[in-house]
């Protein structure tokens, strides 16, 4: 499912116009992105939790040259599914 299909499904489920569903989805994405950028955690009970974790610096191997390289530390977004969502997916 891509973004336009998600918007159409949201509009049908909520009985909204597609333009209103698009505004709601864009607002959700913007809000989640802003909170994660600040390092905050977003918990949606029953659905899941979005959080930011930091991966430490590590050593890797360049497959082309077989030389050892250092992979820098970085922050990554993590999603942990809630119990209700996990049960629906089973």
Secondary structure as UniProt FT lines:
FT   HELIX           3..14
FT   HELIX           18..37
FT   TURN            38..39
FT   STRAND          42..44
FT   TURN            45..47
FT   STRAND          48..55
FT   STRAND          58..61
FT   TURN            63..65
FT   STRAND          68..71
FT   STRAND          74..81
FT   HELIX           83..89
//
